[in-house]
Amino acid sequence: MTNNALWNPQPYKLKLIQRTAPPTGARGSNWYFYEIAQGDNTIHGYRQGSLEAVTISVEENIALLNQRQLGKRGNAHLKKYRPK
């Protein structure tokens, strides 16, 4: 049995962004390779654009990943069901 009170997930963090050649099958220029880390786990990806645009995009994705770890937030408006 897992004790959820002790569960403390590590946040995702940007580990690396560096300019690279286009991935296989991709066209164009201005490609960046990025790495997101969470403890021993890593996510690798490629993104095309300026360094600033790629950084902003990757950081937005990291924020979303970290929000997912916290569980769903109450966006629903719950109503009690009352049979007629």
TORLUM-706731 format. One record per atom (N, C-alpha, C): residue in one letter; chain; x negated, z, y negated. Coordinates in steps of 0.05 Angstrom, whole numbers. Example, Ala and Ser with C-alpha at 12.3 -4.5 7.8 and 13.67 -1.06 7.14 Angstrom:
BEGIN
<node><residuo>A</residuo><cadena>A</cadena><X>-264</X><Z>156</Z><Y>114</Y></node>
<node><residuo>A</residuo><cadena>A</cadena><X>-246</X><Z>156</Z><Y>90</Y></node>
<node><residuo>A</residuo><cadena>A</cadena><X>-264</X><Z>156</Z><Y>66</Y></node>
<node><residuo>S</residuo><cadena>A</cadena><X>-257</X><Z>142</Z><Y>45</Y></node>
<node><residuo>S</residuo><cadena>A</cadena><X>-273</X><Z>143</Z><Y>21</Y></node>
<node><residuo>S</residuo><cadena>A</cadena><X>-258</X><Z>157</Z><Y>-1</Y></node>
END
This chain:
BEGIN
<node><residuo>M</residuo><cadena>A</cadena><X>-17</X><Z>0</Z><Y>24</Y></node>
<node><residuo>M</residuo><cadena>A</cadena><X>0</X><Z>0</Z><Y>0</Y></node>
<node><residuo>M</residuo><cadena>A</cadena><X>-18</X><Z>0</Z><Y>-25</Y></node>
<node><residuo>T</residuo><cadena>A</cadena><X>-11</X><Z>-17</Z><Y>-43</Y></node>
<node><residuo>T</residuo><cadena>A</cadena><X>-27</X><Z>-20</Z><Y>-68</Y></node>
<node><residuo>T</residuo><cadena>A</cadena><X>-15</X><Z>-2</Z><Y>-90</Y></node>
<node><residuo>N</residuo><cadena>A</cadena><X>-31</X><Z>12</Z><Y>-104</Y></node>
<node><residuo>N</residuo><cadena>A</cadena><X>-22</X><Z>28</Z><Y>-126</Y></node>
<node><residuo>N</residuo><cadena>A</cadena><X>-25</X><Z>12</Z><Y>-152</Y></node>
<node><residuo>N</residuo><cadena>A</cadena><X>-2</X><Z>2</Z><Y>-163</Y></node>
<node><residuo>N</residuo><cadena>A</cadena><X>-3</X><Z>-15</Z><Y>-186</Y></node>
<node><residuo>N</residuo><cadena>A</cadena><X>-14</X><Z>0</Z><Y>-211</Y></node>
<node><residuo>A</residuo><cadena>A</cadena><X>-12</X><Z>26</Z><Y>-211</Y></node>
<node><residuo>A</residuo><cadena>A</cadena><X>-22</X><Z>41</Z><Y>-234</Y></node>
<node><residuo>A</residuo><cadena>A</cadena><X>-52</X><Z>39</Z><Y>-236</Y></node>
<node><residuo>L</residuo><cadena>A</cadena><X>-65</X><Z>34</Z><Y>-214</Y></node>
<node><residuo>L</residuo><cadena>A</cadena><X>-94</X><Z>31</Z><Y>-213</Y></node>
<node><residuo>L</residuo><cadena>A</cadena><X>-104</X><Z>3</Z><Y>-217</Y></node>
<node><residuo>W</residuo><cadena>A</cadena><X>-85</X><Z>-16</Z><Y>-216</Y></node>
<node><residuo>W</residuo><cadena>A</cadena><X>-92</X><Z>-44</Z><Y>-219</Y></node>
<node><residuo>W</residuo><cadena>A</cadena><X>-99</X><Z>-50</Z><Y>-248</Y></node>
<node><residuo>N</residuo><cadena>A</cadena><X>-123</X><Z>-58</Z><Y>-253</Y></node>
<node><residuo>N</residuo><cadena>A</cadena><X>-132</X><Z>-64</Z><Y>-280</Y></node>
<node><residuo>N</residuo><cadena>A</cadena><X>-146</X><Z>-91</Z><Y>-279</Y></node>
<node><residuo>P</residuo><cadena>A</cadena><X>-132</X><Z>-113</Z><Y>-284</Y></node>
<node><residuo>P</residuo><cadena>A</cadena><X>-144</X><Z>-139</Z><Y>-282</Y></node>
<node><residuo>P</residuo><cadena>A</cadena><X>-164</X><Z>-144</Z><Y>-304</Y></node>
<node><residuo>Q</residuo><cadena>A</cadena><X>-185</X><Z>-158</Z><Y>-297</Y></node>
<node><residuo>Q</residuo><cadena>A</cadena><X>-205</X><Z>-166</Z><Y>-316</Y></node>
<node><residuo>Q</residuo><cadena>A</cadena><X>-194</X><Z>-189</Z><Y>-333</Y></node>
<node><residuo>P</residuo><cadena>A</cadena><X>-198</X><Z>-190</Z><Y>-358</Y></node>
<node><residuo>P</residuo><cadena>A</cadena><X>-188</X><Z>-212</Z><Y>-375</Y></node>
<node><residuo>P</residuo><cadena>A</cadena><X>-205</X><Z>-237</Z><Y>-370</Y></node>
<node><residuo>Y</residuo><cadena>A</cadena><X>-192</X><Z>-260</Z><Y>-375</Y></node>
<node><residuo>Y</residuo><cadena>A</cadena><X>-206</X><Z>-285</Z><Y>-374</Y></node>
<node><residuo>Y</residuo><cadena>A</cadena><X>-222</X><Z>-287</Z><Y>-400</Y></node>
<node><residuo>K</residuo><cadena>A</cadena><X>-246</X><Z>-299</Z><Y>-398</Y></node>
<node><residuo>K</residuo><cadena>A</cadena><X>-263</X><Z>-302</Z><Y>-421</Y></node>
<node><residuo>K</residuo><cadena>A</cadena><X>-276</X><Z>-329</Z><Y>-421</Y></node>
<node><residuo>L</residuo><cadena>A</cadena><X>-281</X><Z>-340</Z><Y>-444</Y></node>
<node><residuo>L</residuo><cadena>A</cadena><X>-296</X><Z>-365</Z><Y>-446</Y></node>
<node><residuo>L</residuo><cadena>A</cadena><X>-325</X><Z>-360</Z><Y>-440</Y></node>
<node><residuo>K</residuo><cadena>A</cadena><X>-335</X><Z>-373</Z><Y>-420</Y></node>
<node><residuo>K</residuo><cadena>A</cadena><X>-363</X><Z>-369</Z><Y>-412</Y></node>
<node><residuo>K</residuo><cadena>A</cadena><X>-381</X><Z>-391</Z><Y>-424</Y></node>
<node><residuo>L</residuo><cadena>A</cadena><X>-371</X><Z>-416</Z><Y>-425</Y></node>
<node><residuo>L</residuo><cadena>A</cadena><X>-389</X><Z>-438</Z><Y>-433</Y></node>
<node><residuo>L</residuo><cadena>A</cadena><X>-372</X><Z>-462</Z><Y>-443</Y></node>
<node><residuo>I</residuo><cadena>A</cadena><X>-382</X><Z>-474</Z><Y>-464</Y></node>
<node><residuo>I</residuo><cadena>A</cadena><X>-372</X><Z>-501</Z><Y>-472</Y></node>
<node><residuo>I</residuo><cadena>A</cadena><X>-398</X><Z>-517</Z><Y>-479</Y></node>
<node><residuo>Q</residuo><cadena>A</cadena><X>-400</X><Z>-540</Z><Y>-467</Y></node>
<node><residuo>Q</residuo><cadena>A</cadena><X>-423</X><Z>-557</Z><Y>-473</Y></node>
<node><residuo>Q</residuo><cadena>A</cadena><X>-416</X><Z>-586</Z><Y>-472</Y></node>
<node><residuo>R</residuo><cadena>A</cadena><X>-428</X><Z>-602</Z><Y>-488</Y></node>
<node><residuo>R</residuo><cadena>A</cadena><X>-424</X><Z>-631</Z><Y>-488</Y></node>
<node><residuo>R</residuo><cadena>A</cadena><X>-434</X><Z>-643</Z><Y>-462</Y></node>
<node><residuo>T</residuo><cadena>A</cadena><X>-419</X><Z>-662</Z><Y>-452</Y></node>
<node><residuo>T</residuo><cadena>A</cadena><X>-426</X><Z>-674</Z><Y>-426</Y></node>
<node><residuo>T</residuo><cadena>A</cadena><X>-418</X><Z>-703</Z><Y>-425</Y></node>
<node><residuo>A</residuo><cadena>A</cadena><X>-427</X><Z>-717</Z><Y>-405</Y></node>
<node><residuo>A</residuo><cadena>A</cadena><X>-418</X><Z>-744</Z><Y>-400</Y></node>
<node><residuo>A</residuo><cadena>A</cadena><X>-389</X><Z>-744</Z><Y>-391</Y></node>
<node><residuo>P</residuo><cadena>A</cadena><X>-375</X><Z>-766</Z><Y>-394</Y></node>
<node><residuo>P</residuo><cadena>A</cadena><X>-347</X><Z>-766</Z><Y>-385</Y></node>
<node><residuo>P</residuo><cadena>A</cadena><X>-345</X><Z>-761</Z><Y>-355</Y></node>
<node><residuo>P</residuo><cadena>A</cadena><X>-324</X><Z>-747</Z><Y>-346</Y></node>
<node><residuo>P</residuo><cadena>A</cadena><X>-320</X><Z>-743</Z><Y>-318</Y></node>
<node><residuo>P</residuo><cadena>A</cadena><X>-316</X><Z>-770</Z><Y>-304</Y></node>
<node><residuo>T</residuo><cadena>A</cadena><X>-321</X><Z>-771</Z><Y>-278</Y></node>
<node><residuo>T</residuo><cadena>A</cadena><X>-318</X><Z>-795</Z><Y>-263</Y></node>
<node><residuo>T</residuo><cadena>A</cadena><X>-290</X><Z>-807</Z><Y>-267</Y></node>
<node><residuo>G</residuo><cadena>A</cadena><X>-290</X><Z>-833</Z><Y>-274</Y></node>
<node><residuo>G</residuo><cadena>A</cadena><X>-265</X><Z>-847</Z><Y>-278</Y></node>
<node><residuo>G</residuo><cadena>A</cadena><X>-254</X><Z>-845</Z><Y>-306</Y></node>
<node><residuo>A</residuo><cadena>A</cadena><X>-265</X><Z>-828</Z><Y>-323</Y></node>
<node><residuo>A</residuo><cadena>A</cadena><X>-255</X><Z>-824</Z><Y>-350</Y></node>
<node><residuo>A</residuo><cadena>A</cadena><X>-270</X><Z>-843</Z><Y>-369</Y></node>
<node><residuo>R</residuo><cadena>A</cadena><X>-256</X><Z>-850</Z><Y>-391</Y></node>
<node><residuo>R</residuo><cadena>A</cadena><X>-268</X><Z>-867</Z><Y>-411</Y></node>
<node><residuo>R</residuo><cadena>A</cadena><X>-271</X><Z>-852</Z><Y>-437</Y></node>
<node><residuo>G</residuo><cadena>A</cadena><X>-286</X><Z>-865</Z><Y>-455</Y></node>
<node><residuo>G</residuo><cadena>A</cadena><X>-289</X><Z>-853</Z><Y>-481</Y></node>
<node><residuo>G</residuo><cadena>A</cadena><X>-313</X><Z>-836</Z><Y>-484</Y></node>
<node><residuo>S</residuo><cadena>A</cadena><X>-315</X><Z>-824</Z><Y>-507</Y></node>
<node><residuo>S</residuo><cadena>A</cadena><X>-338</X><Z>-806</Z><Y>-512</Y></node>
<node><residuo>S</residuo><cadena>A</cadena><X>-328</X><Z>-780</Z><Y>-522</Y></node>
<node><residuo>N</residuo><cadena>A</cadena><X>-346</X><Z>-763</Z><Y>-530</Y></node>
<node><residuo>N</residuo><cadena>A</cadena><X>-340</X><Z>-736</Z><Y>-540</Y></node>
<node><residuo>N</residuo><cadena>A</cadena><X>-327</X><Z>-718</Z><Y>-519</Y></node>
<node><residuo>W</residuo><cadena>A</cadena><X>-339</X><Z>-717</Z><Y>-496</Y></node>
<node><residuo>W</residuo><cadena>A</cadena><X>-329</X><Z>-700</Z><Y>-474</Y></node>
<node><residuo>W</residuo><cadena>A</cadena><X>-344</X><Z>-674</Z><Y>-474</Y></node>
<node><residuo>Y</residuo><cadena>A</cadena><X>-329</X><Z>-653</Z><Y>-467</Y></node>
<node><residuo>Y</residuo><cadena>A</cadena><X>-341</X><Z>-626</Z><Y>-464</Y></node>
<node><residuo>Y</residuo><cadena>A</cadena><X>-333</X><Z>-614</Z><Y>-437</Y></node>
<node><residuo>F</residuo><cadena>A</cadena><X>-352</X><Z>-600</Z><Y>-426</Y></node>
<node><residuo>F</residuo><cadena>A</cadena><X>-347</X><Z>-585</Z><Y>-402</Y></node>
<node><residuo>F</residuo><cadena>A</cadena><X>-344</X><Z>-556</Z><Y>-410</Y></node>
<node><residuo>Y</residuo><cadena>A</cadena><X>-324</X><Z>-542</Z><Y>-398</Y></node>
<node><residuo>Y</residuo><cadena>A</cadena><X>-320</X><Z>-514</Z><Y>-405</Y></node>
<node><residuo>Y</residuo><cadena>A</cadena><X>-317</X><Z>-498</Z><Y>-379</Y></node>
<node><residuo>E</residuo><cadena>A</cadena><X>-323</X><Z>-473</Z><Y>-382</Y></node>
<node><residuo>E</residuo><cadena>A</cadena><X>-321</X><Z>-454</Z><Y>-359</Y></node>
<node><residuo>E</residuo><cadena>A</cadena><X>-308</X><Z>-428</Z><Y>-369</Y></node>
<node><residuo>I</residuo><cadena>A</cadena><X>-287</X><Z>-420</Z><Y>-355</Y></node>
<node><residuo>I</residuo><cadena>A</cadena><X>-273</X><Z>-396</Z><Y>-361</Y></node>
<node><residuo>I</residuo><cadena>A</cadena><X>-279</X><Z>-377</Z><Y>-338</Y></node>
<node><residuo>A</residuo><cadena>A</cadena><X>-285</X><Z>-352</Z><Y>-344</Y></node>
<node><residuo>A</residuo><cadena>A</cadena><X>-292</X><Z>-333</Z><Y>-323</Y></node>
<node><residuo>A</residuo><cadena>A</cadena><X>-273</X><Z>-309</Z><Y>-324</Y></node>
<node><residuo>Q</residuo><cadena>A</cadena><X>-267</X><Z>-299</Z><Y>-300</Y></node>
<node><residuo>Q</residuo><cadena>A</cadena><X>-252</X><Z>-274</Z><Y>-296</Y></node>
<node><residuo>Q</residuo><cadena>A</cadena><X>-265</X><Z>-260</Z><Y>-273</Y></node>
<node><residuo>G</residuo><cadena>A</cadena><X>-283</X><Z>-242</Z><Y>-279</Y></node>
<node><residuo>G</residuo><cadena>A</cadena><X>-299</X><Z>-229</Z><Y>-258</Y></node>
<node><residuo>G</residuo><cadena>A</cadena><X>-315</X><Z>-250</Z><Y>-243</Y></node>
<node><residuo>D</residuo><cadena>A</cadena><X>-312</X><Z>-251</Z><Y>-217</Y></node>
<node><residuo>D</residuo><cadena>A</cadena><X>-326</X><Z>-271</Z><Y>-200</Y></node>
<node><residuo>D</residuo><cadena>A</cadena><X>-312</X><Z>-298</Z><Y>-199</Y></node>
<node><residuo>N</residuo><cadena>A</cadena><X>-288</X><Z>-300</Z><Y>-209</Y></node>
<node><residuo>N</residuo><cadena>A</cadena><X>-273</X><Z>-325</Z><Y>-209</Y></node>
<node><residuo>N</residuo><cadena>A</cadena><X>-280</X><Z>-342</Z><Y>-233</Y></node>
<node><residuo>T</residuo><cadena>A</cadena><X>-281</X><Z>-368</Z><Y>-229</Y></node>
<node><residuo>T</residuo><cadena>A</cadena><X>-287</X><Z>-386</Z><Y>-251</Y></node>
<node><residuo>T</residuo><cadena>A</cadena><X>-268</X><Z>-410</Z><Y>-251</Y></node>
<node><residuo>I</residuo><cadena>A</cadena><X>-262</X><Z>-420</Z><Y>-274</Y></node>
<node><residuo>I</residuo><cadena>A</cadena><X>-246</X><Z>-444</Z><Y>-277</Y></node>
<node><residuo>I</residuo><cadena>A</cadena><X>-264</X><Z>-464</Z><Y>-292</Y></node>
<node><residuo>H</residuo><cadena>A</cadena><X>-267</X><Z>-488</Z><Y>-282</Y></node>
<node><residuo>H</residuo><cadena>A</cadena><X>-283</X><Z>-508</Z><Y>-295</Y></node>
<node><residuo>H</residuo><cadena>A</cadena><X>-264</X><Z>-530</Z><Y>-304</Y></node>
<node><residuo>G</residuo><cadena>A</cadena><X>-270</X><Z>-542</Z><Y>-327</Y></node>
<node><residuo>G</residuo><cadena>A</cadena><X>-254</X><Z>-564</Z><Y>-336</Y></node>
<node><residuo>G</residuo><cadena>A</cadena><X>-269</X><Z>-581</Z><Y>-356</Y></node>
<node><residuo>Y</residuo><cadena>A</cadena><X>-256</X><Z>-604</Z><Y>-362</Y></node>
<node><residuo>Y</residuo><cadena>A</cadena><X>-267</X><Z>-623</Z><Y>-381</Y></node>
<node><residuo>Y</residuo><cadena>A</cadena><X>-245</X><Z>-628</Z><Y>-402</Y></node>
<node><residuo>R</residuo><cadena>A</cadena><X>-254</X><Z>-632</Z><Y>-426</Y></node>
<node><residuo>R</residuo><cadena>A</cadena><X>-235</X><Z>-638</Z><Y>-448</Y></node>
<node><residuo>R</residuo><cadena>A</cadena><X>-249</X><Z>-657</Z><Y>-467</Y></node>
<node><residuo>Q</residuo><cadena>A</cadena><X>-234</X><Z>-675</Z><Y>-478</Y></node>
<node><residuo>Q</residuo><cadena>A</cadena><X>-244</X><Z>-695</Z><Y>-497</Y></node>
<node><residuo>Q</residuo><cadena>A</cadena><X>-236</X><Z>-687</Z><Y>-525</Y></node>
<node><residuo>G</residuo><cadena>A</cadena><X>-254</X><Z>-690</Z><Y>-544</Y></node>
<node><residuo>G</residuo><cadena>A</cadena><X>-247</X><Z>-684</Z><Y>-572</Y></node>
<node><residuo>G</residuo><cadena>A</cadena><X>-271</X><Z>-672</Z><Y>-586</Y></node>
<node><residuo>S</residuo><cadena>A</cadena><X>-266</X><Z>-663</Z><Y>-610</Y></node>
<node><residuo>S</residuo><cadena>A</cadena><X>-288</X><Z>-650</Z><Y>-624</Y></node>
<node><residuo>S</residuo><cadena>A</cadena><X>-293</X><Z>-622</Z><Y>-612</Y></node>
<node><residuo>L</residuo><cadena>A</cadena><X>-316</X><Z>-611</Z><Y>-617</Y></node>
<node><residuo>L</residuo><cadena>A</cadena><X>-322</X><Z>-584</Z><Y>-607</Y></node>
<node><residuo>L</residuo><cadena>A</cadena><X>-302</X><Z>-564</Z><Y>-617</Y></node>
<node><residuo>E</residuo><cadena>A</cadena><X>-294</X><Z>-566</Z><Y>-642</Y></node>
<node><residuo>E</residuo><cadena>A</cadena><X>-275</X><Z>-547</Z><Y>-654</Y></node>
<node><residuo>E</residuo><cadena>A</cadena><X>-248</X><Z>-550</Z><Y>-640</Y></node>
<node><residuo>A</residuo><cadena>A</cadena><X>-238</X><Z>-574</Z><Y>-636</Y></node>
<node><residuo>A</residuo><cadena>A</cadena><X>-212</X><Z>-578</Z><Y>-623</Y></node>
<node><residuo>A</residuo><cadena>A</cadena><X>-212</X><Z>-569</Z><Y>-594</Y></node>
<node><residuo>V</residuo><cadena>A</cadena><X>-234</X><Z>-575</Z><Y>-580</Y></node>
<node><residuo>V</residuo><cadena>A</cadena><X>-236</X><Z>-566</Z><Y>-552</Y></node>
<node><residuo>V</residuo><cadena>A</cadena><X>-237</X><Z>-536</Z><Y>-550</Y></node>
<node><residuo>T</residuo><cadena>A</cadena><X>-252</X><Z>-523</Z><Y>-568</Y></node>
<node><residuo>T</residuo><cadena>A</cadena><X>-254</X><Z>-494</Z><Y>-568</Y></node>
<node><residuo>T</residuo><cadena>A</cadena><X>-227</X><Z>-481</Z><Y>-573</Y></node>
<node><residuo>I</residuo><cadena>A</cadena><X>-213</X><Z>-491</Z><Y>-592</Y></node>
<node><residuo>I</residuo><cadena>A</cadena><X>-186</X><Z>-480</Z><Y>-599</Y></node>
<node><residuo>I</residuo><cadena>A</cadena><X>-167</X><Z>-483</Z><Y>-575</Y></node>
<node><residuo>S</residuo><cadena>A</cadena><X>-167</X><Z>-507</Z><Y>-562</Y></node>
<node><residuo>S</residuo><cadena>A</cadena><X>-150</X><Z>-512</Z><Y>-539</Y></node>
<node><residuo>S</residuo><cadena>A</cadena><X>-157</X><Z>-493</Z><Y>-516</Y></node>
<node><residuo>V</residuo><cadena>A</cadena><X>-182</X><Z>-491</Z><Y>-510</Y></node>
<node><residuo>V</residuo><cadena>A</cadena><X>-190</X><Z>-474</Z><Y>-487</Y></node>
<node><residuo>V</residuo><cadena>A</cadena><X>-183</X><Z>-444</Z><Y>-493</Y></node>
<node><residuo>E</residuo><cadena>A</cadena><X>-188</X><Z>-436</Z><Y>-518</Y></node>
<node><residuo>E</residuo><cadena>A</cadena><X>-181</X><Z>-408</Z><Y>-525</Y></node>
<node><residuo>E</residuo><cadena>A</cadena><X>-151</X><Z>-402</Z><Y>-523</Y></node>
<node><residuo>E</residuo><cadena>A</cadena><X>-135</X><Z>-422</Z><Y>-530</Y></node>
<node><residuo>E</residuo><cadena>A</cadena><X>-106</X><Z>-419</Z><Y>-528</Y></node>
<node><residuo>E</residuo><cadena>A</cadena><X>-98</X><Z>-416</Z><Y>-498</Y></node>
<node><residuo>N</residuo><cadena>A</cadena><X>-111</X><Z>-432</Z><Y>-481</Y></node>
<node><residuo>N</residuo><cadena>A</cadena><X>-106</X><Z>-430</Z><Y>-452</Y></node>
<node><residuo>N</residuo><cadena>A</cadena><X>-114</X><Z>-403</Z><Y>-441</Y></node>
<node><residuo>I</residuo><cadena>A</cadena><X>-137</X><Z>-393</Z><Y>-451</Y></node>
<node><residuo>I</residuo><cadena>A</cadena><X>-146</X><Z>-366</Z><Y>-442</Y></node>
<node><residuo>I</residuo><cadena>A</cadena><X>-126</X><Z>-345</Z><Y>-450</Y></node>
<node><residuo>A</residuo><cadena>A</cadena><X>-115</X><Z>-347</Z><Y>-474</Y></node>
<node><residuo>A</residuo><cadena>A</cadena><X>-95</X><Z>-328</Z><Y>-484</Y></node>
<node><residuo>A</residuo><cadena>A</cadena><X>-71</X><Z>-328</Z><Y>-466</Y></node>
<node><residuo>L</residuo><cadena>A</cadena><X>-62</X><Z>-353</Z><Y>-458</Y></node>
<node><residuo>L</residuo><cadena>A</cadena><X>-39</X><Z>-355</Z><Y>-440</Y></node>
<node><residuo>L</residuo><cadena>A</cadena><X>-45</X><Z>-344</Z><Y>-412</Y></node>
<node><residuo>L</residuo><cadena>A</cadena><X>-69</X><Z>-348</Z><Y>-402</Y></node>
<node><residuo>L</residuo><cadena>A</cadena><X>-76</X><Z>-337</Z><Y>-376</Y></node>
<node><residuo>L</residuo><cadena>A</cadena><X>-76</X><Z>-307</Z><Y>-377</Y></node>
<node><residuo>N</residuo><cadena>A</cadena><X>-86</X><Z>-296</Z><Y>-398</Y></node>
<node><residuo>N</residuo><cadena>A</cadena><X>-87</X><Z>-266</Z><Y>-401</Y></node>
<node><residuo>N</residuo><cadena>A</cadena><X>-58</X><Z>-255</Z><Y>-404</Y></node>
<node><residuo>Q</residuo><cadena>A</cadena><X>-41</X><Z>-269</Z><Y>-417</Y></node>
<node><residuo>Q</residuo><cadena>A</cadena><X>-13</X><Z>-260</Z><Y>-420</Y></node>
<node><residuo>Q</residuo><cadena>A</cadena><X>1</X><Z>-260</Z><Y>-393</Y></node>
<node><residuo>R</residuo><cadena>A</cadena><X>-5</X><Z>-280</Z><Y>-376</Y></node>
<node><residuo>R</residuo><cadena>A</cadena><X>7</X><Z>-282</Z><Y>-350</Y></node>
<node><residuo>R</residuo><cadena>A</cadena><X>0</X><Z>-257</Z><Y>-333</Y></node>
<node><residuo>Q</residuo><cadena>A</cadena><X>-23</X><Z>-246</Z><Y>-336</Y></node>
<node><residuo>Q</residuo><cadena>A</cadena><X>-32</X><Z>-223</Z><Y>-321</Y></node>
<node><residuo>Q</residuo><cadena>A</cadena><X>-15</X><Z>-199</Z><Y>-327</Y></node>
<node><residuo>L</residuo><cadena>A</cadena><X>-4</X><Z>-198</Z><Y>-351</Y></node>
<node><residuo>L</residuo><cadena>A</cadena><X>12</X><Z>-175</Z><Y>-360</Y></node>
<node><residuo>L</residuo><cadena>A</cadena><X>40</X><Z>-176</Z><Y>-349</Y></node>
<node><residuo>G</residuo><cadena>A</cadena><X>48</X><Z>-198</Z><Y>-338</Y></node>
<node><residuo>G</residuo><cadena>A</cadena><X>76</X><Z>-201</Z><Y>-328</Y></node>
<node><residuo>G</residuo><cadena>A</cadena><X>93</X><Z>-213</Z><Y>-349</Y></node>
<node><residuo>K</residuo><cadena>A</cadena><X>117</X><Z>-219</Z><Y>-341</Y></node>
<node><residuo>K</residuo><cadena>A</cadena><X>136</X><Z>-232</Z><Y>-359</Y></node>
<node><residuo>K</residuo><cadena>A</cadena><X>147</X><Z>-212</Z><Y>-379</Y></node>
<node><residuo>R</residuo><cadena>A</cadena><X>150</X><Z>-221</Z><Y>-403</Y></node>
<node><residuo>R</residuo><cadena>A</cadena><X>160</X><Z>-205</Z><Y>-425</Y></node>
<node><residuo>R</residuo><cadena>A</cadena><X>190</X><Z>-210</Z><Y>-426</Y></node>
<node><residuo>G</residuo><cadena>A</cadena><X>204</X><Z>-191</Z><Y>-438</Y></node>
<node><residuo>G</residuo><cadena>A</cadena><X>234</X><Z>-192</Z><Y>-439</Y></node>
<node><residuo>G</residuo><cadena>A</cadena><X>243</X><Z>-212</Z><Y>-460</Y></node>
<node><residuo>N</residuo><cadena>A</cadena><X>246</X><Z>-237</Z><Y>-452</Y></node>
<node><residuo>N</residuo><cadena>A</cadena><X>257</X><Z>-258</Z><Y>-470</Y></node>
<node><residuo>N</residuo><cadena>A</cadena><X>287</X><Z>-262</Z><Y>-465</Y></node>
<node><residuo>A</residuo><cadena>A</cadena><X>296</X><Z>-253</Z><Y>-442</Y></node>
<node><residuo>A</residuo><cadena>A</cadena><X>324</X><Z>-257</Z><Y>-435</Y></node>
<node><residuo>A</residuo><cadena>A</cadena><X>342</X><Z>-237</Z><Y>-448</Y></node>
<node><residuo>H</residuo><cadena>A</cadena><X>365</X><Z>-245</Z><Y>-455</Y></node>
<node><residuo>H</residuo><cadena>A</cadena><X>386</X><Z>-227</Z><Y>-466</Y></node>
<node><residuo>H</residuo><cadena>A</cadena><X>404</X><Z>-221</Z><Y>-443</Y></node>
<node><residuo>L</residuo><cadena>A</cadena><X>402</X><Z>-198</Z><Y>-432</Y></node>
<node><residuo>L</residuo><cadena>A</cadena><X>417</X><Z>-190</Z><Y>-408</Y></node>
<node><residuo>L</residuo><cadena>A</cadena><X>445</X><Z>-180</Z><Y>-417</Y></node>
<node><residuo>K</residuo><cadena>A</cadena><X>465</X><Z>-189</Z><Y>-402</Y></node>
<node><residuo>K</residuo><cadena>A</cadena><X>492</X><Z>-180</Z><Y>-407</Y></node>
<node><residuo>K</residuo><cadena>A</cadena><X>503</X><Z>-168</Z><Y>-381</Y></node>
<node><residuo>K</residuo><cadena>A</cadena><X>518</X><Z>-147</Z><Y>-384</Y></node>
<node><residuo>K</residuo><cadena>A</cadena><X>531</X><Z>-135</Z><Y>-360</Y></node>
<node><residuo>K</residuo><cadena>A</cadena><X>553</X><Z>-154</Z><Y>-351</Y></node>
<node><residuo>Y</residuo><cadena>A</cadena><X>554</X><Z>-157</Z><Y>-325</Y></node>
<node><residuo>Y</residuo><cadena>A</cadena><X>576</X><Z>-173</Z><Y>-314</Y></node>
<node><residuo>Y</residuo><cadena>A</cadena><X>600</X><Z>-156</Z><Y>-310</Y></node>
<node><residuo>R</residuo><cadena>A</cadena><X>622</X><Z>-165</Z><Y>-321</Y></node>
<node><residuo>R</residuo><cadena>A</cadena><X>647</X><Z>-150</Z><Y>-317</Y></node>
<node><residuo>R</residuo><cadena>A</cadena><X>668</X><Z>-169</Z><Y>-305</Y></node>
<node><residuo>P</residuo><cadena>A</cadena><X>675</X><Z>-165</Z><Y>-281</Y></node>
<node><residuo>P</residuo><cadena>A</cadena><X>695</X><Z>-183</Z><Y>-269</Y></node>
<node><residuo>P</residuo><cadena>A</cadena><X>721</X><Z>-180</Z><Y>-283</Y></node>
<node><residuo>K</residuo><cadena>A</cadena><X>736</X><Z>-202</Z><Y>-284</Y></node>
<node><residuo>K</residuo><cadena>A</cadena><X>762</X><Z>-202</Z><Y>-298</Y></node>
<node><residuo>K</residuo><cadena>A</cadena><X>783</X><Z>-191</Z><Y>-281</Y></node>
END
